[in-house]
Amino acid sequence: MKFTLVIASILLCQCLVESHPWDPQPRDAGWLKKHEKLLEQTRLHKTDEQLVFVGDSITEGWAGNGHNVWAQHYTPRHAYNYGIGGDRTEHVIYRIQNKEFDGLKPKVTVLMIGTNNIAHNTIEDIAHGVNETVRELLGKMPETKLILLGVLPRNEPLGTKCKQLNTLIKKLDNQKNVFWHDMWLDFESADGKQKTDLFMSDTVHLKEKGYQVWQQSTEALINKLFK
């Protein structure tokens, strides 16, 4: 009964409230189950988590195509994945505000978010949403060093918006607790198109080789901040 009332309240909210990329929003029942699993992950491993990855399906994919790379490079660093497929900034903000990161003290947090907002929101609004996501994460984990990754290249007409978003959100870098890292050129060929050998056929999600490139691109910065 309680769960049904929660779902009803969520649906009512979604109908009555105009959603912005910075307004915390939950999703459907399946998403709430994933959220609950991440709450349990936090409860069970709170004192162990040293490296945290936050994002959407591209981040969640570390548990899929990126599994072998993760096991080799991140499991030994006590890394934990907080990616949920389909998430936009507003969904991650909801998760942050609803205890997924409460009590965590990772040395480094890696955030990549915003590509799922590209088709729905203006670049300025998405940048606002990313800014709020960063602010909320640091509010929960004030001691962490946050690596903000730019979104990856996408095919047109969304590719130009992705590049414009990166231009805005890189300004959040302060070299104190927020560190910008742009992987764009690592995933783009000389002719300005996606490196197709790194992406799945949907041109959004990554193959194992794509996760290898991600790890190689960020390794020096993670290593520096992890000390």
MIDREN-150736 format. One record per residue: x, y, z of N, C-alpha, C, O in turn; residue in three letters. Coordinates in nm, 2 decimals. Each point is the difference from the previous one (the first is absolute). Layout:
BEGIN
- X	Y	Z	X	Y	Z	X	Y	Z	X	Y	Z	ALA
...
END
This chain:
BEGIN
- 0.08	-0.12	0.00	-0.08	0.12	0.00	0.09	0.13	0.00	-0.03	0.09	-0.08	MET
- 0.13	-0.09	0.17	0.09	0.11	0.01	0.07	0.03	-0.14	0.01	0.11	-0.04	LYS
- 0.04	-0.22	-0.02	0.07	0.01	-0.13	-0.09	0.05	-0.10	0.04	0.09	-0.09	PHE
- -0.17	-0.13	0.08	-0.10	0.05	-0.09	-0.02	0.15	0.01	-0.01	0.07	-0.10	THR
- 0.00	-0.03	0.23	-0.02	0.14	0.02	0.12	0.09	-0.04	-0.01	0.11	-0.06	LEU
- 0.13	-0.17	0.07	0.12	0.07	-0.04	0.00	0.02	-0.15	0.02	0.11	-0.06	VAL
- -0.06	-0.22	-0.02	0.00	0.00	-0.14	-0.11	0.10	-0.05	0.02	0.08	-0.09	ILE
- -0.14	-0.08	0.16	-0.10	0.10	-0.04	0.04	0.14	0.02	-0.03	0.09	-0.08	ALA
- 0.10	-0.07	0.19	0.05	0.14	0.03	0.10	0.04	-0.11	0.00	0.12	-0.04	SER
- 0.09	-0.21	0.00	0.10	0.03	-0.10	-0.07	0.04	-0.13	0.03	0.10	-0.07	ILE
- -0.13	-0.18	0.03	-0.07	0.02	-0.13	-0.08	0.13	0.01	0.00	0.08	-0.10	LEU
- -0.05	-0.04	0.21	-0.07	0.12	0.02	0.09	0.12	-0.01	-0.03	0.10	-0.07	LEU
- 0.15	-0.11	0.13	0.10	0.10	-0.01	0.04	0.02	-0.15	0.02	0.12	-0.04	CYS
- 0.00	-0.23	-0.03	0.05	0.01	-0.14	-0.10	0.07	-0.08	0.03	0.07	-0.10	GLN
- -0.16	-0.09	0.13	-0.11	0.07	-0.08	-0.01	0.14	0.03	-0.03	0.08	-0.09	CYS
- 0.05	-0.04	0.22	-0.04	0.14	0.04	0.12	0.09	0.00	-0.02	0.13	0.00	LEU
- 0.14	-0.18	0.01	0.12	0.09	0.02	0.08	0.00	-0.13	0.04	-0.10	-0.05	VAL
- -0.01	0.22	0.00	0.08	0.01	-0.11	0.15	-0.03	0.04	0.05	0.05	0.10	GLU
- 0.01	-0.14	-0.18	0.13	-0.05	0.04	0.11	0.08	-0.06	-0.01	0.03	-0.12	SER
- 0.10	0.01	0.20	0.13	0.06	-0.05	0.11	-0.09	0.03	-0.01	-0.08	0.09	HIS
- 0.12	0.10	-0.16	0.12	-0.09	0.02	0.06	0.01	0.14	0.08	-0.08	0.04	PRO
- -0.12	0.18	0.04	0.05	0.02	0.14	-0.10	-0.03	0.10	0.03	0.01	0.12	TRP
- -0.16	-0.05	-0.16	-0.10	-0.03	0.09	0.00	-0.15	0.03	-0.01	-0.08	-0.10	ASP
- 0.04	0.03	0.22	0.01	-0.14	0.03	-0.13	-0.08	-0.04	-0.11	0.04	0.03	PRO
- 0.13	-0.14	-0.11	-0.11	-0.08	-0.05	0.02	-0.15	0.01	0.11	-0.04	-0.05	GLN
- -0.20	-0.04	0.10	0.02	-0.14	0.00	-0.06	-0.05	-0.14	-0.05	0.07	-0.08	PRO
- 0.06	-0.20	0.06	-0.05	-0.06	-0.12	-0.10	-0.11	0.03	-0.08	0.01	0.10	ARG
- 0.08	-0.12	-0.17	-0.10	-0.11	0.02	0.04	-0.10	0.11	0.10	0.02	0.06	ASP
- -0.19	-0.12	-0.05	0.02	-0.10	0.11	0.13	-0.08	-0.02	0.07	-0.02	0.10	ALA
- -0.04	-0.01	-0.22	0.13	-0.07	-0.03	0.12	0.08	0.04	0.10	-0.05	0.05	GLY
- -0.11	0.18	-0.08	0.11	0.09	0.04	0.01	0.01	0.15	0.11	0.00	0.06	TRP
- -0.22	0.01	0.01	0.00	0.00	0.15	0.07	-0.12	0.06	0.06	0.01	0.10	LEU
- -0.08	-0.13	-0.17	0.06	-0.12	0.05	0.16	0.01	-0.01	0.07	-0.04	0.09	LYS
- -0.03	0.10	-0.20	0.14	0.02	-0.02	0.06	0.10	0.10	0.10	-0.02	0.06	LYS
- -0.18	0.12	-0.03	0.03	0.10	0.10	0.02	-0.07	0.14	0.09	0.03	0.07	HIS
- -0.19	-0.12	-0.04	0.01	-0.07	0.13	0.12	-0.09	0.01	0.07	-0.01	0.10	GLU
- -0.03	-0.05	-0.21	0.12	-0.08	-0.01	0.13	0.08	0.03	0.09	-0.04	0.07	LYS
- -0.09	0.17	-0.12	0.11	0.08	0.02	0.00	0.06	0.15	0.11	0.02	0.05	LEU
- -0.22	0.00	0.00	-0.01	0.03	0.14	0.06	-0.11	0.09	0.07	0.02	0.10	LEU
- -0.10	-0.15	-0.14	0.05	-0.11	0.07	0.15	-0.01	-0.02	0.07	-0.04	0.10	GLU
- -0.02	0.07	-0.22	0.14	0.00	-0.02	0.07	0.10	0.09	0.11	-0.03	0.06	GLN
- -0.17	0.14	-0.04	0.06	0.10	0.08	0.00	-0.05	0.15	0.10	0.02	0.07	THR
- -0.21	-0.08	-0.03	-0.01	-0.04	0.14	0.11	-0.11	0.03	0.06	0.00	0.11	ARG
- -0.04	-0.09	-0.21	0.08	-0.11	0.02	0.15	0.03	-0.01	0.09	-0.06	0.07	LEU
- -0.06	0.16	-0.15	0.14	0.03	-0.04	0.05	0.14	0.03	0.10	0.05	-0.05	HIS
- -0.18	0.02	0.14	0.03	0.14	0.03	0.14	0.02	0.03	0.06	0.10	-0.05	LYS
- 0.00	-0.18	0.14	0.14	0.03	0.04	0.10	-0.05	-0.09	0.12	0.03	0.01	THR
- -0.16	-0.10	-0.11	0.10	-0.06	-0.10	0.01	0.08	-0.13	0.11	-0.01	-0.06	ASP
- -0.20	0.09	0.03	-0.01	0.06	-0.13	0.11	0.12	-0.01	-0.01	0.09	0.07	GLU
- 0.10	-0.11	-0.16	0.11	0.10	-0.02	-0.01	0.07	-0.13	0.06	0.11	-0.02	GLN
- -0.12	-0.17	-0.08	-0.01	0.05	-0.13	-0.15	-0.02	-0.05	-0.04	-0.12	-0.01	LEU
- -0.03	0.22	-0.02	-0.14	-0.01	-0.04	-0.02	0.06	-0.14	0.05	0.10	-0.03	VAL
- -0.13	-0.18	-0.05	-0.04	0.05	-0.13	-0.15	0.03	0.00	-0.08	-0.09	0.04	PHE
- 0.05	0.20	-0.10	-0.14	0.04	0.01	-0.05	0.04	-0.15	0.08	0.07	-0.07	VAL
- -0.20	-0.11	0.03	-0.04	0.03	-0.13	-0.12	-0.08	-0.05	-0.08	-0.04	0.08	GLY
- 0.08	0.03	-0.21	-0.12	-0.06	-0.07	0.04	-0.14	-0.05	0.09	-0.07	0.06	ASP
- -0.14	0.02	-0.17	0.02	-0.13	-0.05	0.15	-0.02	-0.05	0.05	-0.11	0.01	SER
- 0.01	0.22	-0.05	0.14	-0.02	-0.04	0.09	-0.03	0.12	0.09	-0.08	-0.01	ILE
- -0.12	0.14	0.12	0.07	-0.04	0.13	-0.05	-0.14	0.05	0.08	-0.08	0.04	THR
- -0.21	0.06	-0.05	-0.05	-0.13	0.04	0.07	-0.11	-0.08	0.01	-0.12	0.05	GLU
- 0.02	0.15	-0.17	0.07	-0.10	-0.09	0.13	-0.05	0.04	0.05	-0.10	-0.05	GLY
- 0.01	0.16	0.16	0.12	-0.06	0.05	-0.02	-0.14	0.06	0.09	-0.08	0.00	TRP
- -0.22	0.05	0.03	-0.03	-0.13	0.05	-0.03	-0.09	-0.11	-0.02	-0.12	0.02	ALA
- 0.01	0.17	-0.14	-0.03	-0.09	-0.12	0.13	-0.01	-0.09	0.09	-0.08	0.03	GLY
- -0.09	0.16	-0.14	0.11	-0.01	-0.09	0.13	0.05	0.07	0.11	-0.04	-0.05	ASN
- -0.12	0.12	0.15	0.12	0.05	0.07	0.05	-0.09	0.11	0.09	0.04	0.08	GLY
- -0.15	-0.15	-0.06	0.02	-0.08	0.12	0.15	-0.04	0.02	0.06	0.01	0.11	HIS
- 0.00	-0.06	-0.22	0.14	-0.04	0.02	0.10	0.11	0.03	0.09	-0.02	0.08	ASN
- -0.12	0.13	-0.14	0.09	0.12	0.02	-0.02	0.05	0.15	0.09	0.03	0.06	VAL
- -0.22	-0.03	-0.02	-0.03	0.04	0.14	0.07	-0.10	0.10	0.06	0.05	0.10	TRP
- -0.07	-0.18	-0.13	0.06	-0.09	0.10	0.15	0.01	0.01	0.06	-0.01	0.11	ALA
- 0.00	0.05	-0.22	0.15	0.01	0.00	0.05	0.14	0.06	0.09	0.00	0.08	GLN
- -0.16	0.10	-0.11	0.05	0.14	0.04	-0.08	0.06	0.12	0.06	0.08	0.07	HIS
- -0.18	-0.11	-0.05	-0.08	0.07	0.10	-0.04	-0.08	0.12	0.00	0.05	0.12	TYR
- -0.02	-0.18	-0.14	-0.04	-0.09	0.12	0.11	0.01	0.11	-0.03	0.01	0.11	THR
- 0.16	-0.01	-0.15	0.11	0.01	0.10	0.00	0.13	0.07	0.06	0.01	0.11	PRO
- -0.12	0.09	-0.16	-0.01	0.13	0.06	-0.13	0.02	0.08	-0.03	0.11	0.04	ARG
- -0.04	-0.22	-0.02	-0.13	0.01	0.07	-0.10	0.09	-0.07	-0.05	0.09	0.07	HIS
- 0.03	-0.11	-0.20	-0.09	0.08	-0.07	-0.14	-0.05	0.00	-0.02	-0.12	0.00	ALA
- -0.08	0.21	-0.01	-0.14	-0.04	0.00	-0.08	0.08	-0.10	0.03	0.12	-0.02	TYR
- -0.12	-0.18	-0.05	-0.07	0.05	-0.11	-0.14	0.05	0.04	-0.08	-0.07	0.06	ASN
- 0.05	0.20	-0.09	-0.13	0.06	0.03	-0.06	0.05	-0.13	-0.05	0.11	-0.01	TYR
- 0.06	-0.19	-0.10	-0.06	0.04	-0.13	-0.14	-0.07	-0.01	-0.01	-0.12	0.03	GLY
- -0.08	0.19	-0.09	-0.13	-0.05	-0.03	-0.04	0.04	-0.14	0.00	0.12	-0.04	ILE
- -0.03	-0.22	-0.05	-0.03	0.02	-0.13	-0.12	0.10	-0.02	-0.10	-0.02	0.07	GLY
- 0.11	0.11	-0.16	-0.11	0.09	-0.03	0.00	0.13	0.08	-0.08	0.09	-0.02	GLY
- 0.17	-0.08	0.12	-0.01	0.11	0.09	0.04	0.13	-0.06	0.09	0.01	-0.08	ASP
- -0.16	0.09	0.11	0.04	0.14	-0.03	0.04	0.07	0.13	0.00	-0.06	0.11	ARG
- 0.04	0.18	-0.12	0.05	0.07	0.12	-0.10	0.00	0.11	0.04	-0.02	0.12	THR
- -0.17	0.05	-0.15	-0.10	0.01	0.10	-0.02	-0.13	0.08	-0.03	0.00	0.12	GLU
- 0.06	-0.12	-0.19	-0.02	-0.13	0.07	0.12	-0.02	0.09	-0.02	-0.05	0.11	HIS
- 0.14	0.09	-0.15	0.11	-0.02	0.09	-0.01	0.09	0.12	0.04	-0.04	0.11	VAL
- -0.09	0.16	-0.13	-0.02	0.09	0.11	-0.10	-0.06	0.10	0.02	0.01	0.12	ILE
- -0.12	-0.07	-0.17	-0.10	-0.07	0.09	0.08	-0.10	0.08	-0.02	-0.02	0.12	TYR
- 0.10	-0.06	-0.18	0.07	-0.11	0.06	0.09	0.05	0.11	0.01	-0.05	0.11	ARG
- 0.06	0.16	-0.14	0.09	0.06	0.10	-0.08	0.05	0.12	0.04	-0.02	0.11	ILE
- -0.15	0.09	-0.14	-0.08	0.05	0.11	-0.07	-0.10	0.08	-0.05	0.02	0.11	GLN
- 0.04	-0.15	-0.16	-0.07	-0.10	0.07	0.10	-0.12	0.04	-0.03	-0.11	-0.02	ASN
- 0.14	0.16	0.07	0.09	-0.09	0.09	0.09	-0.09	-0.07	0.07	-0.09	0.07	LYS
- -0.06	0.09	-0.20	0.10	-0.10	-0.07	0.14	0.03	0.05	0.08	-0.10	0.00	GLU
- -0.05	0.22	0.03	0.14	0.03	0.03	0.03	0.05	0.14	0.10	0.05	0.04	PHE
- -0.21	-0.07	0.04	0.01	0.05	0.14	0.11	-0.08	0.08	0.00	-0.13	0.00	ASP
- 0.09	0.20	0.06	0.11	-0.07	0.08	0.12	-0.05	-0.08	0.09	-0.05	0.06	GLY
- -0.09	0.06	-0.19	0.11	-0.04	-0.08	0.11	0.10	0.01	-0.02	0.12	0.00	LEU
- 0.15	-0.17	0.00	0.11	0.08	0.00	0.11	-0.05	-0.10	0.11	-0.03	0.04	LYS
- -0.15	0.02	-0.17	0.10	-0.04	-0.10	0.11	0.10	-0.02	-0.03	0.12	0.01	PRO
- 0.14	-0.17	-0.04	0.11	0.09	-0.04	-0.03	0.08	-0.13	0.02	0.12	-0.01	LYS
- -0.08	-0.20	-0.09	-0.03	0.06	-0.13	-0.14	-0.04	-0.04	-0.04	-0.12	0.02	VAL
- -0.03	0.21	-0.08	-0.13	-0.02	-0.06	0.01	0.03	-0.15	0.05	0.11	-0.03	THR
- -0.09	-0.20	-0.06	0.00	0.03	-0.14	-0.15	0.02	-0.05	-0.08	-0.10	0.01	VAL
- 0.05	0.21	-0.07	-0.13	0.03	-0.04	-0.01	0.03	-0.15	0.08	0.08	-0.05	LEU
- -0.16	-0.15	-0.02	-0.03	0.03	-0.14	-0.16	0.00	-0.02	-0.06	-0.11	0.02	MET
- 0.00	0.22	-0.05	-0.14	0.01	-0.01	-0.04	0.11	-0.09	0.07	0.10	-0.02	ILE
- -0.19	-0.12	-0.04	-0.05	0.11	-0.09	-0.04	-0.04	-0.14	-0.07	0.07	-0.06	GLY
- 0.13	-0.18	0.01	-0.03	-0.04	-0.14	-0.14	-0.03	-0.02	-0.06	0.02	-0.11	THR
- -0.01	-0.08	0.21	-0.14	-0.03	-0.01	-0.09	0.12	0.01	-0.12	0.00	-0.03	ASN
- 0.17	0.11	0.07	-0.07	0.13	0.00	0.00	0.07	-0.14	-0.08	0.09	-0.03	ASN
- 0.18	-0.13	-0.05	0.03	0.08	-0.12	-0.13	0.01	-0.09	-0.02	0.11	-0.06	ILE
- -0.06	-0.21	0.04	-0.11	0.01	-0.08	-0.12	0.07	0.06	-0.10	0.02	-0.07	ALA
- 0.11	0.00	0.20	-0.12	0.06	0.07	0.01	0.14	0.05	-0.10	0.07	0.01	HIS
- 0.22	-0.02	0.01	0.02	0.13	0.06	0.10	0.09	-0.07	0.08	-0.05	-0.09	ASN
- -0.08	0.17	0.12	0.10	0.09	-0.06	0.14	-0.02	0.06	0.01	-0.06	0.11	THR
- 0.09	0.10	-0.18	0.14	-0.02	0.05	0.02	0.07	0.14	0.06	-0.05	0.09	ILE
- -0.12	0.17	-0.09	0.02	0.08	0.13	-0.07	-0.07	0.12	0.05	0.00	0.11	GLU
- -0.17	-0.05	-0.14	-0.07	-0.07	0.11	0.07	-0.13	0.04	0.00	-0.03	0.12	ASP
- 0.06	-0.04	-0.22	0.07	-0.12	0.04	0.12	0.03	0.08	0.03	-0.07	0.10	ILE
- 0.04	0.18	-0.14	0.12	0.04	0.08	-0.04	0.04	0.14	0.08	-0.03	0.09	ALA
- -0.19	0.09	-0.07	-0.06	0.03	0.13	-0.02	-0.13	0.08	0.04	-0.01	0.11	HIS
- -0.10	-0.09	-0.18	-0.02	-0.13	0.06	0.13	-0.07	0.04	0.01	-0.06	0.11	GLY
- 0.09	0.07	-0.19	0.13	-0.06	0.03	0.06	0.07	0.12	0.06	-0.06	0.09	VAL
- -0.07	0.19	-0.09	0.05	0.08	0.11	-0.06	-0.04	0.13	0.07	-0.01	0.10	ASN
- -0.20	-0.01	-0.10	-0.07	-0.04	0.12	0.03	-0.14	0.04	0.01	-0.03	0.12	GLU
- 0.02	-0.05	-0.21	0.04	-0.14	0.03	0.13	0.00	0.07	0.02	-0.07	0.10	THR
- 0.08	0.15	-0.15	0.13	0.01	0.06	-0.02	0.06	0.14	0.07	-0.05	0.10	VAL
- -0.15	0.15	-0.08	-0.02	0.07	0.13	-0.06	-0.10	0.10	0.04	0.00	0.11	ARG
- -0.14	-0.08	-0.16	-0.06	-0.09	0.10	0.10	-0.11	0.04	0.00	-0.04	0.11	GLU
- 0.08	-0.01	-0.21	0.09	-0.11	0.04	0.10	0.05	0.10	0.04	-0.07	0.09	LEU
- 0.02	0.19	-0.11	0.09	0.06	0.09	-0.06	0.03	0.13	0.07	0.00	0.11	LEU
- -0.20	0.03	-0.11	-0.07	0.02	0.13	0.00	-0.12	0.08	0.01	0.00	0.13	GLY
- -0.03	-0.12	-0.19	-0.01	-0.13	0.07	0.14	-0.05	0.03	0.02	-0.07	0.10	LYS
- 0.08	0.10	-0.19	0.13	-0.06	0.02	0.11	0.12	-0.01	0.07	0.01	-0.10	MET
- -0.07	0.07	0.20	0.08	0.12	-0.01	0.15	-0.02	-0.01	0.08	0.09	-0.04	PRO
- -0.03	-0.21	0.08	0.14	-0.03	0.00	0.05	-0.06	-0.13	0.12	-0.02	-0.02	GLU
- -0.22	-0.02	-0.07	0.04	-0.06	-0.13	0.06	0.09	-0.10	-0.02	0.12	0.01	THR
- 0.10	-0.17	-0.10	0.05	0.07	-0.12	-0.09	-0.04	-0.11	0.00	-0.12	-0.03	LYS
- -0.07	0.21	-0.03	-0.09	-0.04	-0.11	0.05	0.02	-0.14	0.04	0.12	-0.03	LEU
- -0.03	-0.22	-0.04	0.04	0.01	-0.14	-0.13	0.01	-0.09	-0.08	-0.09	0.00	ILE
- 0.07	0.21	-0.06	-0.12	0.02	-0.09	0.04	-0.03	-0.14	0.09	0.07	-0.06	LEU
- -0.15	-0.17	0.00	0.03	-0.04	-0.14	-0.09	0.07	-0.09	-0.12	0.01	0.02	LEU
- 0.17	0.03	-0.14	-0.09	0.05	-0.10	-0.08	-0.12	-0.06	0.05	-0.11	0.00	GLY
- -0.16	0.14	-0.06	-0.08	-0.10	-0.07	0.08	-0.04	-0.12	0.07	0.07	-0.06	VAL
- -0.10	-0.19	0.01	0.07	-0.06	-0.11	-0.06	0.04	-0.14	-0.12	0.04	0.00	LEU
- 0.20	-0.04	-0.10	-0.06	0.03	-0.14	-0.12	-0.08	-0.03	-0.01	-0.12	0.03	PRO
- -0.08	0.18	-0.10	-0.12	-0.06	-0.05	-0.02	0.04	-0.15	0.05	0.10	-0.04	ARG
- -0.12	-0.18	-0.03	-0.03	0.04	-0.14	-0.10	0.12	-0.01	-0.07	0.02	0.10	ASN
- 0.08	0.05	-0.20	-0.09	0.11	-0.02	-0.15	-0.04	-0.02	-0.02	-0.12	-0.05	GLU
- -0.07	0.20	0.10	0.01	0.14	0.03	0.04	0.02	0.15	0.01	0.12	0.04	PRO
- 0.01	-0.22	0.04	0.03	0.02	0.14	0.14	0.03	0.03	0.03	0.05	0.11	LEU
- 0.06	-0.09	-0.20	0.14	0.01	0.02	0.05	0.15	0.03	0.08	0.02	0.09	GLY
- -0.14	0.07	-0.16	0.04	0.14	0.02	-0.04	0.05	0.13	0.07	0.07	0.07	THR
- -0.19	-0.11	-0.02	-0.05	0.04	0.13	0.09	-0.06	0.11	0.02	0.07	0.10	LYS
- 0.02	-0.19	-0.12	0.09	-0.06	0.10	0.13	0.08	0.01	0.05	0.02	0.11	CYS
- 0.01	0.02	-0.22	0.12	0.08	0.00	-0.02	0.13	0.07	0.08	0.05	0.08	LYS
- -0.19	0.01	-0.11	-0.04	0.13	0.06	-0.02	-0.01	0.15	0.04	0.08	0.08	GLN
- -0.10	-0.19	-0.03	-0.01	-0.03	0.14	0.13	-0.01	0.07	0.02	0.06	0.10	LEU
- 0.07	-0.13	-0.16	0.14	-0.02	0.06	0.07	0.14	0.01	0.07	0.02	0.10	ASN
- -0.10	0.07	-0.19	0.06	0.13	0.01	-0.05	0.08	0.12	0.08	0.07	0.06	THR
- -0.20	-0.09	-0.03	-0.06	0.06	0.12	0.04	-0.06	0.13	0.04	0.07	0.10	LEU
- -0.05	-0.20	-0.09	0.02	-0.07	0.13	0.15	-0.01	0.04	0.03	-0.02	0.11	ILE
- 0.06	0.04	-0.21	0.14	0.00	0.04	0.04	0.11	0.09	0.10	0.00	0.07	LYS
- -0.18	0.11	-0.07	0.02	0.11	0.08	-0.02	-0.03	0.15	0.04	0.08	0.09	LYS
- -0.09	-0.19	-0.06	-0.02	-0.04	0.14	0.13	-0.05	0.07	0.01	-0.01	0.12	LEU
- 0.09	-0.01	-0.20	0.13	-0.04	0.05	0.06	0.11	0.08	0.01	0.12	-0.04	ASP
- 0.03	-0.15	0.17	0.06	0.09	0.08	0.14	-0.04	0.05	0.07	0.07	0.08	ASN
- -0.03	-0.19	-0.12	0.13	-0.06	0.04	0.02	-0.01	0.15	0.11	-0.01	0.05	GLN
- -0.22	0.01	0.02	0.00	-0.02	0.15	-0.08	-0.13	0.03	0.06	-0.10	0.06	LYS
- -0.19	0.10	-0.09	-0.07	-0.12	0.02	-0.08	-0.05	-0.12	-0.07	-0.10	0.00	ASN
- 0.08	0.18	-0.11	-0.06	-0.04	-0.13	0.10	0.01	-0.11	0.07	0.11	-0.01	VAL
- -0.05	-0.22	-0.06	0.11	-0.01	-0.10	-0.07	-0.05	-0.13	-0.04	-0.11	-0.01	PHE
- 0.05	0.20	-0.09	-0.06	-0.03	-0.13	0.09	-0.09	-0.08	0.12	0.02	0.00	TRP
- -0.18	-0.11	-0.07	0.08	-0.09	-0.09	-0.09	-0.03	-0.12	-0.11	-0.05	0.01	HIS
- 0.16	0.09	-0.13	-0.07	-0.01	-0.12	0.06	-0.12	-0.08	0.11	0.00	-0.04	ASP
- -0.20	-0.10	0.01	0.05	-0.12	-0.07	-0.04	0.01	-0.15	0.02	-0.10	-0.07	MET
- -0.07	0.21	0.03	-0.06	0.01	-0.14	0.09	-0.05	-0.11	-0.03	-0.08	-0.08	TRP
- 0.16	0.13	0.08	0.09	-0.03	-0.10	0.04	-0.15	0.00	0.05	-0.06	-0.10	LEU
- -0.06	0.00	0.22	0.03	-0.14	0.01	-0.10	-0.09	-0.07	0.02	-0.11	-0.04	ASP
- -0.14	0.17	0.02	-0.11	-0.08	-0.06	-0.04	0.05	-0.14	-0.10	-0.04	-0.05	PHE
- 0.17	0.14	0.00	-0.03	0.06	-0.13	0.12	-0.02	-0.09	0.12	0.01	0.03	GLU
- -0.15	-0.05	-0.16	0.10	-0.02	-0.10	0.05	0.13	-0.06	-0.06	0.11	0.03	SER
- 0.16	-0.11	-0.11	0.05	0.12	-0.06	-0.10	0.08	-0.09	0.01	0.12	-0.02	ALA
- -0.11	-0.20	-0.03	-0.10	0.07	-0.09	-0.11	0.06	0.08	-0.10	0.04	-0.06	ASP
- 0.11	-0.04	0.20	-0.10	0.06	0.08	-0.12	-0.09	0.03	-0.11	0.04	0.04	GLY
- 0.12	-0.17	-0.07	-0.11	-0.10	0.03	0.04	-0.09	0.11	0.12	-0.01	0.04	LYS
- -0.22	-0.06	0.01	0.02	-0.10	0.11	0.10	-0.11	-0.05	0.00	-0.04	-0.12	GLN
- 0.09	0.00	0.21	0.08	-0.12	-0.03	-0.10	-0.12	0.01	-0.02	-0.05	0.12	LYS
- -0.02	-0.01	-0.23	-0.11	-0.10	0.01	0.05	-0.13	0.07	-0.08	-0.07	0.05	THR
- 0.21	0.05	-0.05	0.05	-0.12	0.07	-0.02	0.00	0.15	0.02	-0.10	0.07	ASP
- -0.05	0.22	-0.02	-0.01	0.02	0.15	-0.15	-0.01	0.04	-0.03	-0.02	0.12	LEU
- -0.06	0.04	-0.21	-0.14	0.01	0.03	-0.08	-0.12	-0.05	0.03	-0.06	-0.10	PHE
- -0.14	0.03	0.17	-0.10	-0.10	-0.04	-0.07	0.05	-0.13	0.02	0.12	-0.03	MET
- -0.10	-0.20	-0.03	-0.07	0.04	-0.12	-0.10	0.11	0.02	-0.04	0.07	-0.09	SER
- 0.00	-0.04	0.22	-0.09	0.11	0.03	0.07	0.13	0.00	-0.06	0.11	0.01	ASP
- 0.19	-0.11	-0.02	0.09	0.12	-0.01	0.00	0.08	0.13	0.04	0.12	0.00	THR
- -0.09	-0.18	0.11	-0.01	0.07	0.13	0.09	-0.08	0.11	0.08	0.06	0.07	VAL
- -0.11	-0.19	-0.07	0.06	-0.08	0.11	0.14	-0.06	-0.05	0.02	0.00	-0.12	HIS
- 0.06	-0.04	0.22	0.14	-0.03	-0.03	0.02	-0.15	-0.01	-0.06	-0.08	0.07	LEU
- 0.15	0.04	-0.16	0.05	-0.14	0.00	0.11	-0.01	0.10	0.04	0.10	0.07	LYS
- 0.01	-0.22	-0.05	0.11	-0.01	0.10	0.12	0.09	-0.03	0.06	0.06	0.09	GLU
- -0.03	-0.05	-0.22	0.11	0.09	-0.04	-0.03	0.14	0.04	0.10	0.07	0.03	LYS
- -0.22	-0.03	-0.04	-0.04	0.14	0.04	0.03	0.02	0.15	0.05	0.11	0.04	GLY
- -0.08	-0.21	0.04	0.03	0.01	0.15	0.16	0.00	0.02	0.04	0.06	0.10	TYR
- 0.03	-0.13	-0.18	0.14	0.00	0.01	0.05	0.14	-0.03	0.09	0.05	0.07	GLN
- -0.14	0.02	-0.17	0.04	0.13	-0.03	-0.04	0.10	0.11	0.08	0.09	0.04	VAL
- -0.20	-0.11	0.02	-0.04	0.08	0.11	0.10	-0.01	0.12	0.05	0.10	0.05	TRP
- -0.02	-0.22	-0.02	0.10	-0.03	0.11	0.13	0.07	-0.03	0.06	0.06	0.09	GLN
- -0.01	-0.08	-0.21	0.13	0.05	-0.03	0.00	0.16	0.00	0.10	0.06	0.04	GLN
- -0.21	0.00	-0.09	-0.01	0.14	0.00	0.00	0.06	0.14	0.06	0.11	0.01	SER
- -0.12	-0.17	0.08	-0.02	0.06	0.14	0.11	-0.05	0.10	0.00	0.05	0.11	THR
- 0.08	-0.15	-0.15	0.08	-0.06	0.10	0.10	0.09	0.07	0.01	0.00	0.12	GLU
- 0.05	0.09	-0.20	0.10	0.09	0.07	-0.07	0.09	0.10	0.06	0.02	0.11	ALA
- -0.18	0.03	-0.14	-0.06	0.09	0.09	-0.06	-0.07	0.12	0.02	0.05	0.11	LEU
- -0.07	-0.17	-0.13	-0.05	-0.08	0.12	0.12	-0.03	0.09	-0.01	0.01	0.12	ILE
- 0.11	-0.05	-0.18	0.12	-0.04	0.08	0.05	0.12	0.08	0.04	-0.02	0.12	ASN
- -0.04	0.14	-0.18	0.05	0.12	0.07	-0.09	0.03	0.12	0.05	0.03	0.10	LYS
- -0.18	-0.04	-0.13	-0.09	0.04	0.11	-0.03	-0.10	0.10	-0.04	0.02	0.11	LEU
- 0.08	-0.15	-0.14	-0.03	-0.11	0.09	0.10	0.00	0.11	-0.02	-0.07	0.10	PHE
- 0.13	0.14	-0.11	0.10	-0.01	0.10	-0.04	0.08	0.12	0.08	0.01	0.10	LYS
END
